[in-house]
């Protein structure tokens, strides 16, 4: 595929606009630490785009990150191989990369 096609496919994932932190695996808003936060993507380059979200004042064991299209669950990613990370009153920044391969 040529880069323009890869970028077009990649940008279709741009509708994923929210991210949330969770204490266990799942497919809904249960076990969420705090509230969802807006996810803003970079422009796709060679079929890859990135997004970063910072959550303020997080306390709890973060084991999964979920991404959303508004209120619709899209997918989930484990943190530290699913074991989680304990956080006490700290800001947590999560970076995500979405690649499309030809």
DSSP file (Angstrom, degrees, kcal/mol; ACC not computed):
  #  RESIDUE AA STRUCTURE BP1 BP2  ACC     N-H-->O    O-->H-N    N-H-->O    O-->H-N    TCO  KAPPA ALPHA  PHI   PSI    X-CA   Y-CA   Z-CA
    1    1 A X              0   0    0      0, 0.0     2,-0.2     0, 0.0   101,-0.1   0.000 360.0 360.0 360.0 149.7    0.0    0.0    0.0
    2    2 A X    >>  -     0   0    0      1,-0.1     4,-2.0   100,-0.0     3,-0.8  -0.570 360.0-106.5 -86.7 156.2    1.1    3.5   -0.6
    3    3 A X  H 3> S+     0   0    0      1,-0.3     4,-2.8     2,-0.2    44,-0.3   0.828 117.9  57.4 -52.8 -38.0    1.4    5.9    2.4
    4    4 A X  H 3> S+     0   0    0      1,-0.2     4,-2.0     2,-0.2    -1,-0.3   0.898 108.7  46.5 -63.0 -38.5   -1.7    7.9    1.4
    5    5 A X  H <> S+     0   0    0     -3,-0.8     4,-2.3     2,-0.2    -2,-0.2   0.914 112.5  49.8 -68.2 -42.7   -3.8    4.7    1.6
    6    6 A X  H  X S+     0   0    0     -4,-2.0     4,-2.5     1,-0.2    -2,-0.2   0.918 111.6  49.1 -60.0 -43.7   -2.2    3.7    4.9
    7    7 A X  H  X S+     0   0    0     -4,-2.8     4,-2.7     2,-0.2    -1,-0.2   0.885 109.1  52.1 -64.9 -39.1   -2.9    7.2    6.3
    8    8 A X  H  X S+     0   0    0     -4,-2.0     4,-0.8     2,-0.2    -1,-0.2   0.920 112.6  45.1 -63.8 -43.5   -6.6    7.0    5.2
    9    9 A X  H >< S+     0   0    0     -4,-2.3     3,-0.5     1,-0.2     4,-0.4   0.907 114.0  50.1 -64.9 -42.1   -7.1    3.7    6.9
   10   10 A X  H >< S+     0   0    0     -4,-2.5     3,-1.8     1,-0.2    -2,-0.2   0.912 104.8  56.1 -63.1 -44.2   -5.3    4.9   10.0
   11   11 A X  H >< S+     0   0    0     -4,-2.7     3,-1.8     1,-0.3    -1,-0.2   0.714  90.7  74.0 -66.3 -19.3   -7.3    8.1   10.3
   12   12 A X  G X< S+     0   0    0     -4,-0.8     3,-0.8    -3,-0.5    -1,-0.3   0.764  90.3  59.1 -63.1 -23.3  -10.6    6.0   10.3
   13   13 A X  G X  S+     0   0    0     -3,-1.8     3,-2.0    -4,-0.4    -1,-0.3   0.529  79.4  92.7 -80.1  -6.5   -9.6    5.1   13.9
   14   14 A X  G <   +     0   0    0     -3,-1.8    -1,-0.2     1,-0.3    27,-0.2   0.630  65.1  76.7 -64.3 -14.3   -9.6    8.8   14.8
   15   15 A X  G <   +     0   0    0     -3,-0.8     2,-0.8    -4,-0.1    -1,-0.3   0.692  69.0  97.9 -70.0 -16.3  -13.3    8.5   15.9
   16   16 A X    <   +     0   0    0     -3,-2.0    53,-0.3     1,-0.2    25,-0.1  -0.643  49.3 159.8 -70.8 109.5  -11.9    6.8   19.1
   17   17 A X        +     0   0    0     51,-1.6    22,-2.6    -2,-0.8     2,-0.3   0.394  41.9  55.4-123.2   1.6  -12.0   10.0   21.2
   18   18 A X  E     -AB  38  68A   0     50,-1.7    50,-2.3    20,-0.3     2,-0.3  -0.961  52.0-166.7-137.4 154.7  -12.0    9.0   24.9
   19   19 A X  E     -AB  37  67A   0     18,-2.2    18,-2.6    -2,-0.3     2,-0.3  -0.980   7.1-172.1-136.9 149.4   -9.7    6.9   27.2
   20   20 A X  E     - B   0  66A   0     46,-2.3    46,-2.4    -2,-0.3     2,-0.4  -0.979  19.1-130.4-141.6 155.5  -10.3    5.5   30.7
   21   21 A X  E     - B   0  65A   0     12,-0.5    12,-2.6    -2,-0.3     2,-0.3  -0.845  28.7-172.3-105.1 141.5   -8.3    3.8   33.4
   22   22 A X  E     -CB  32  64A   0     42,-2.6    41,-2.7    -2,-0.4    42,-1.8  -0.939  32.1-142.0-138.0 156.4   -9.6    0.6   35.0
   23   23 A X  S    S+     0   0    0      8,-2.1     2,-0.3    -2,-0.3     9,-0.1   0.645  88.6  15.8 -90.2 -17.7   -8.8   -1.8   37.9
   24   24 A X  S    S-     0   0    0      7,-0.3    40,-0.1     6,-0.2    39,-0.1  -0.917  91.4 -81.6-145.5 170.9   -9.8   -5.0   36.1
   25   25 A X        +     0   0    0     -2,-0.3     2,-0.3    57,-0.1    -2,-0.1  -0.391  63.9 119.6 -72.9 153.8  -10.5   -6.2   32.6
   26   26 A X        -     0   0    0     -2,-0.1    -4,-0.0    -4,-0.0     5,-0.0  -0.980  60.9-111.6 171.8-173.6  -13.9   -5.6   31.0
   27   27 A X  S    S+     0   0    0     -2,-0.3    46,-0.2    39,-0.0     2,-0.2   0.086  87.3  49.7-133.3  22.6  -15.9   -4.0   28.2
   28   28 A X  S    S-     0   0    0      2,-0.2    44,-0.0    44,-0.1    -2,-0.0  -0.662  99.4 -77.7-142.3-162.8  -17.9   -1.3   29.9
   29   29 A X  S >  S+     0   0    0     -2,-0.2     3,-0.8    42,-0.1     2,-0.0   0.308  83.8 121.3 -90.7   9.6  -17.4    1.7   32.3
   30   30 A X  T 3  S+     0   0    0      1,-0.2    -6,-0.2    -8,-0.0    -2,-0.2  -0.331  71.6  19.6 -71.1 156.9  -17.2   -0.6   35.4
   31   31 A X  T 3  S+     0   0    0      1,-0.2    -8,-2.1    -9,-0.1     2,-0.3   0.746  87.1 160.8  58.5  27.4  -14.2   -0.5   37.6
   32   32 A X  B <   -C   22   0A   0     -3,-0.8     2,-0.8   -10,-0.2   -10,-0.3  -0.611  38.0-140.0 -82.8 136.8  -13.2    2.9   36.2
   33   33 A X  S    S-     0   0    0    -12,-2.6   -12,-0.5    -2,-0.3     2,-0.2  -0.866  70.7 -35.7 -93.6 109.2  -10.7    5.1   38.2
   34   34 A X  S    S-     0   0    0     -2,-0.8     2,-0.2    25,-0.1    -2,-0.1  -0.506 101.7 -40.5  77.0-145.8  -12.0    8.7   37.8
   35   35 A X        -     0   0    0     -2,-0.2   -14,-0.2     1,-0.1    -2,-0.1  -0.718  62.3 -88.2-117.1 164.3  -13.6    9.8   34.6
   36   36 A X        -     0   0    0     -2,-0.2     2,-0.3   -16,-0.1   -16,-0.2  -0.356  43.1-149.4 -64.0 152.9  -13.0    9.3   30.9
   37   37 A X  E     -A   19   0A   0    -18,-2.6   -18,-2.2    18,-0.0     2,-0.1  -0.951  22.2 -95.4-129.2 150.3  -10.6   11.8   29.3
   38   38 A X  E     -A   18   0A   0     -2,-0.3     2,-0.5   -20,-0.2   -20,-0.3  -0.387  31.9-151.4 -67.4 136.4  -10.4   13.2   25.8
   39   39 A X        -     0   0    0    -22,-2.6     2,-0.5    -2,-0.1    14,-0.1  -0.949  10.3-168.8-110.9 121.3   -8.0   11.4   23.4
   40   40 A X  E     -E   52   0B   0     12,-0.6    12,-0.8    -2,-0.5     2,-0.2  -0.952  11.1-147.0-115.2 127.2   -6.6   13.6   20.6
   41   41 A X  E     -E   51   0B   0     -2,-0.5    10,-0.2    10,-0.2     2,-0.1  -0.591  10.3-124.1 -93.1 150.3   -4.7   11.9   17.8
   42   42 A X        -     0   0    0      8,-2.7     2,-0.2    -2,-0.2    -1,-0.1  -0.395  47.0 -84.7 -75.1 166.1   -1.7   13.2   15.8
   43   43 A X        -     0   0    0     -2,-0.1     7,-0.2     1,-0.1    -1,-0.1  -0.546  55.8-100.3 -69.3 140.4   -2.1   13.3   12.0
   44   44 A X        -     0   0    0     -2,-0.2     2,-0.4   -37,-0.2     5,-0.2  -0.393  39.5-171.9 -65.1 138.3   -1.3    9.9   10.5
   45   45 A X  B >  S-F   48   0B   0      3,-2.5     3,-1.0    -2,-0.1   -41,-0.0  -0.982  72.0 -16.2-133.0 120.7    2.2    9.6    9.0
   46   46 A X  T 3  S-     0   0    0     -2,-0.4    54,-0.1     1,-0.3     3,-0.1   0.844 131.1 -51.2  52.7  36.9    3.2    6.4    7.1
   47   47 A X  T 3  S+     0   0    0    -44,-0.3    53,-2.7     1,-0.2     2,-0.4   0.678 117.6 106.0  79.8  18.9    0.1    4.7    8.6
   48   48 A X  E <   +FG  45  99B   0     -3,-1.0    -3,-2.5    51,-0.2     2,-0.3  -0.996  37.9 172.5-132.8 134.0    0.9    5.5   12.2
   49   49 A X  E     - G   0  98B   0     49,-1.9    49,-3.3    -2,-0.4     2,-0.3  -0.978  13.0-155.0-135.7 154.1   -0.8    8.0   14.6
   50   50 A X  E     - G   0  97B   0     -2,-0.3    -8,-2.7    47,-0.2     2,-0.3  -0.889   5.9-168.9-127.4 155.6   -0.3    8.5   18.3
   51   51 A X  E     -EG  41  96B   0     45,-2.4    45,-2.9    -2,-0.3     2,-0.4  -0.989   3.8-160.9-142.3 150.3   -2.4   10.0   21.1
   52   52 A X  E     -EG  40  95B   0    -12,-0.8   -12,-0.6    -2,-0.3     2,-0.4  -0.996   5.7-175.8-135.3 138.2   -1.7   11.0   24.7
   53   53 A X  E     - G   0  94B   0     41,-2.4    41,-3.0    -2,-0.4     2,-0.5  -0.996  10.3-155.6-132.0 137.7   -4.0   11.5   27.6
   54   54 A X  E     - G   0  93B   0     -2,-0.4     2,-0.5    39,-0.2    39,-0.3  -0.970   5.6-160.9-114.8 126.5   -3.1   12.7   31.1
   55   55 A X  E     - G   0  92B   0     37,-3.3    37,-2.9    -2,-0.5     3,-0.4  -0.908  15.5-141.8-103.2 127.7   -5.4   11.7   34.0
   56   56 A X  E    S+     0   0B   0     -2,-0.5    35,-0.2    35,-0.2    34,-0.1  -0.662  70.6   4.6 -93.0 145.2   -5.0   13.9   37.1
   57   57 A X  E    S+     0   0B   0     -2,-0.3     2,-0.3     1,-0.2    34,-0.2   0.853  77.4 178.5  59.0  44.6   -5.1   12.7   40.8
   58   58 A X  E     + G   0  90B   0     32,-3.3    32,-2.0    -3,-0.4     2,-0.4  -0.622   7.8 179.5 -82.7 134.3   -5.4    9.0   40.1
   59   59 A X  E     +     0   0B   0     -2,-0.3     2,-0.2    29,-0.3    29,-0.2  -0.981  41.5  47.3-134.7 124.1   -5.5    6.7   43.1
   60   60 A X  E    S- G   0  87B   0     27,-3.1    27,-2.4    -2,-0.4     2,-0.8  -0.817  92.2 -52.0 141.5-179.5   -5.8    2.9   42.7
   61   61 A X  E     - G   0  86B   0     -2,-0.2     2,-0.7    25,-0.2    25,-0.2  -0.832  47.5-155.6 -93.4 112.8   -4.3   -0.1   40.8
   62   62 A X  E     + G   0  85B   0     23,-2.8    23,-1.9    -2,-0.8   -39,-0.2  -0.796  30.2 153.6 -89.6 113.4   -4.4    0.7   37.1
   63   63 A X        +     0   0    0    -41,-2.7    16,-2.8    -2,-0.7     2,-0.3   0.633  60.4  27.8-113.1 -20.8   -4.5   -2.7   35.3
   64   64 A X  E     -BD  22  78A   0    -42,-1.8   -42,-2.6    14,-0.3     2,-0.4  -0.994  55.4-151.7-145.4 149.5   -6.3   -1.8   32.0
   65   65 A X  E     -BD  21  77A   0     12,-2.8    12,-2.9    -2,-0.3     2,-0.4  -0.976  18.2-163.4-116.5 132.5   -6.8    1.2   29.7
   66   66 A X  E     -BD  20  76A   0    -46,-2.4   -46,-2.3    -2,-0.4     2,-0.3  -0.913   4.9-150.8-116.5 145.4  -10.0    1.3   27.6
   67   67 A X  E     -BD  19  75A   0      8,-2.6     7,-2.5    -2,-0.4     8,-1.1  -0.890  15.9-166.1-116.0 150.3  -10.7    3.4   24.5
   68   68 A X  E     -BD  18  73A   0    -50,-2.3   -50,-1.7    -2,-0.3   -51,-1.6  -0.919  30.8-141.7-135.8 150.8  -14.1    4.7   23.5
   69   69 A X  E >  S- D   0  72A   0      3,-2.7     3,-2.0    -2,-0.3     2,-0.5  -0.890  85.9 -59.5-106.6  92.0  -16.0    6.3   20.6
   70   70 A X  T 3  S-     0   0    0     -2,-0.7    -2,-0.0     1,-0.3   -52,-0.0  -0.579 121.7 -16.7  64.4-116.4  -18.1    8.5   22.8
   71   71 A X  T 3  S+     0   0    0     -2,-0.5     2,-0.6    -3,-0.1    -1,-0.3   0.368 116.5 102.2 -98.8   4.1  -19.9    6.1   25.0
   72   72 A X  E <  S-D   69   0A   0     -3,-2.0    -3,-2.7   -44,-0.0     2,-0.1  -0.800  73.0-128.5 -95.3 120.5  -19.2    3.1   22.8
   73   73 A X  E     +D   68   0A   0     -2,-0.6    -5,-0.2   -46,-0.2     3,-0.1  -0.432  30.3 173.6 -64.0 134.3  -16.5    0.7   24.1
   74   74 A X  E     -     0   0A   0     -7,-2.5     2,-0.3     1,-0.4    -6,-0.2   0.793  53.7 -35.1-108.7 -58.3  -13.9    0.0   21.3
   75   75 A X  E     -D   67   0A   0     -8,-1.1    -8,-2.6     2,-0.0    -1,-0.4  -0.982  47.0-129.7-162.4 171.5  -11.1   -2.0   22.9
   76   76 A X  E     -D   66   0A   0     -2,-0.3     2,-0.4   -10,-0.2   -10,-0.2  -0.942  10.2-161.5-132.0 148.4   -8.9   -2.6   26.0
   77   77 A X  E     -D   65   0A   0    -12,-2.9   -12,-2.8    -2,-0.3     2,-0.1  -0.997  20.9-125.6-130.6 133.9   -5.2   -2.8   26.6
   78   78 A X  E     -D   64   0A   0     -2,-0.4     2,-0.5   -14,-0.2     3,-0.3  -0.463  19.3-134.3 -75.1 151.7   -3.5   -4.3   29.7
   79   79 A X  S > >S-     0   0    0    -16,-2.8     5,-1.7     1,-0.2     3,-0.6  -0.915  83.4  -5.9-105.0 130.7   -1.0   -2.2   31.7
   80   80 A X  G > 5S-     0   0    0     -2,-0.5     3,-1.8     1,-0.3    -1,-0.2   0.931 135.4 -49.2  50.1  54.4    2.3   -4.0   32.7
   81   81 A X  G 3 5S-     0   0    0     -3,-0.3    -1,-0.3     1,-0.3    -2,-0.0   0.789 104.0 -62.1  57.1  31.5    1.1   -7.3   31.3
   82   82 A X  G < 5S+     0   0    0     -3,-0.6    -1,-0.3   -19,-0.2    -2,-0.2   0.317 117.1 107.4  83.6  -9.2   -2.2   -7.0   33.2
   83   83 A X  T < 5S-     0   0    0     -3,-1.8    -3,-0.2    -4,-0.1    -2,-0.1   0.807  73.6-144.5 -71.7 -28.7   -0.5   -7.0   36.6
   84   84 A X      < -     0   0    0     -5,-1.7     2,-0.4   -21,-0.3   -21,-0.3  -0.089   3.3-100.2  89.5 169.9   -1.3   -3.3   37.0
   85   85 A X  E     -G   62   0B   0    -23,-1.9   -23,-2.8    -3,-0.1     2,-0.4  -0.999  26.0-130.1-134.0 128.4    0.5   -0.4   38.5
   86   86 A X  E     -G   61   0B   0     -2,-0.4     2,-0.4   -25,-0.2   -25,-0.2  -0.662  28.9-176.8 -81.2 131.0   -0.4    1.1   41.9
   87   87 A X  E     -G   60   0B   0    -27,-2.4   -27,-3.1    -2,-0.4     2,-0.5  -0.988  12.6-166.4-130.5 136.9   -0.9    4.9   41.9
   88   88 A X  E    S-     0   0B   0     -2,-0.4   -29,-0.3   -29,-0.2   -30,-0.1  -0.919  72.0 -36.1-128.2 106.5   -1.6    7.2   44.8
   89   89 A X  E    S+     0   0B   0     -2,-0.5     2,-0.3   -31,-0.2   -30,-0.2   0.836 101.2 129.5  55.4  40.8   -2.8   10.7   44.1
   90   90 A X  E     -G   58   0B   0    -32,-2.0   -32,-3.3   -34,-0.1     2,-0.3  -0.820  63.4-106.8-122.3 161.1   -0.6   11.1   41.0
   91   91 A X  E     -     0   0B   0     -2,-0.3     2,-0.5   -34,-0.2   -35,-0.2  -0.699  33.2-157.0 -81.3 140.3   -1.1   12.2   37.4
   92   92 A X  E     -G   55   0B   0    -37,-2.9   -37,-3.3    -2,-0.3     2,-0.5  -0.983   3.8-162.0-122.7 124.1   -0.9    9.3   34.9
   93   93 A X  E     -G   54   0B   0     -2,-0.5     2,-0.5   -39,-0.3   -39,-0.2  -0.920   6.0-168.1-107.8 129.0   -0.1    9.9   31.3
   94   94 A X  E     -G   53   0B   0    -41,-3.0   -41,-2.4    -2,-0.5     2,-0.4  -0.968   1.9-165.0-118.9 126.9   -0.9    7.2   28.8
   95   95 A X  E     -G   52   0B   0     -2,-0.5     2,-0.4   -43,-0.2   -43,-0.2  -0.906   7.8-172.0-109.5 140.1    0.4    7.2   25.2
   96   96 A X  E     -G   51   0B   0    -45,-2.9   -45,-2.4    -2,-0.4     2,-0.4  -0.977   8.4-156.9-132.6 144.1   -1.1    5.0   22.6
   97   97 A X  E     -G   50   0B   0     -2,-0.4     2,-0.6   -47,-0.2   -47,-0.2  -0.978   0.3-162.8-123.6 135.0    0.0    4.3   19.0
   98   98 A X  E     -G   49   0B   0    -49,-3.3   -49,-1.9    -2,-0.4     2,-0.3  -0.931  15.1-176.8-118.1 106.7   -2.3    3.1   16.2
   99   99 A X  E     -G   48   0B   0     -2,-0.6     2,-0.4   -51,-0.2   -51,-0.2  -0.776  14.2-158.7-102.2 148.7   -0.4    1.6   13.3
  100  100 A X        -     0   0    0    -53,-2.7     2,-0.4    -2,-0.3   -90,-0.1  -0.995  13.0-156.9-120.5 128.9   -1.9    0.3   10.0
  101  101 A X              0   0    0     -2,-0.4   -54,-0.1     1,-0.1    -2,-0.0  -0.866 360.0 360.0-109.4 140.8    0.3   -2.2    8.0
  102  102 A X              0   0    0     -2,-0.4    -1,-0.1  -101,-0.1  -100,-0.0   0.422 360.0 360.0 -93.3 360.0    0.0   -2.8    4.3
